[in-house]
Structures are given as C-alpha cells and as structure tokens.
C-alpha cells in the first residue's frame, strides 16, 4: 500500500479529507509518524456519493475512516 485516504464525516457531509502517501519504496504504515506526505487538496469526487452513502448506513453522526484502493 502506497497511500490511503482519511475521510472525516459529520452527518452526510465530508468535512475533511487527506491522502497519506508513503514515500518509501518499501512497505511501511502511512502514518505521518513514519514520514508520509499529506495531500489535503485532491479528493476522488467520483467516490464522494459512495463514501457518504456507506457512512450513513452505519447510522452514526460523526466518524472517520481510512480507505485504500
């Protein structure tokens, strides 16, 4: 895994997101404590509705989770 997307939701809104990108050629956690870069700008808009719909199925008001493809 070279990167993952942290998504933070409140109700049916994504209020923050960021990619954590592993700069190493070897596997390591994407946590920034391991030197990963962080990208707050790029969001995969084609997944927005899917992410929100799946979050709403959990019937909770706030949450954060990581997604990797």
C-alpha positions in Angstrom: 0.0 0.0 0.0 1.5 3.3 -1.1 -1.3 5.7 0.1 -4.6 5.8 1.8 -7.4 8.4 2.1 -8.6 9.5 5.6 -12.2 10.8 5.4 -13.9 12.6 8.3 -17.7 13.0 8.2 -20.3 14.8 10.1 -23.8 13.8 9.2 -23.9 13.5 5.5 -21.0 15.9 4.9 -17.3 15.1 4.3 -15.8 17.9 6.5 -12.1 16.9 5.9 -10.1 14.5 3.9 -6.4 13.9 3.2 -4.2 11.4 1.5 -1.3 9.9 3.5 1.3 8.9 1.0 4.2 6.5 1.8 7.3 8.0 0.1 9.4 4.8 0.7 9.7 2.1 -1.9 9.3 -0.4 0.9 6.1 -1.1 2.9 5.5 1.0 6.0 2.5 2.4 7.7 1.1 5.6 6.1 1.0 7.3 9.4 2.8 10.7 9.3 4.9 9.5 12.2 6.6 7.3 9.6 7.4 10.2 7.3 4.4 10.0 4.9 3.5 13.1 2.9 0.0 14.5 3.3 -2.2 15.9 0.5 -5.3 17.8 1.6 -6.1 19.1 -1.9 -7.1 16.1 -4.1 -10.3 14.2 -3.5 -11.7 11.4 -5.7 -15.0 13.1 -6.4 -16.3 10.1 -8.3 -16.3 8.3 -4.9 -18.0 11.0 -2.8 -21.6 9.7 -3.0 -20.5 6.1 -2.4 -18.5 7.1 0.7 -21.3 9.2 2.2 -24.0 6.5 1.5 -21.9 3.8 3.2 -21.2 6.0 6.2 -25.0 6.8 6.5 -25.7 3.1 6.6 -23.8 3.0 9.9 -26.4 5.3 11.5 -23.8 7.4 13.4 -23.4 11.2 13.2 -19.7 11.6 13.2 -16.8 9.4 12.1 -13.5 9.0 10.4 -12.1 6.1 8.4 -9.3 5.2 6.1 -9.8 4.0 2.5 -7.3 2.4 0.3 -7.7 1.0 -3.2 
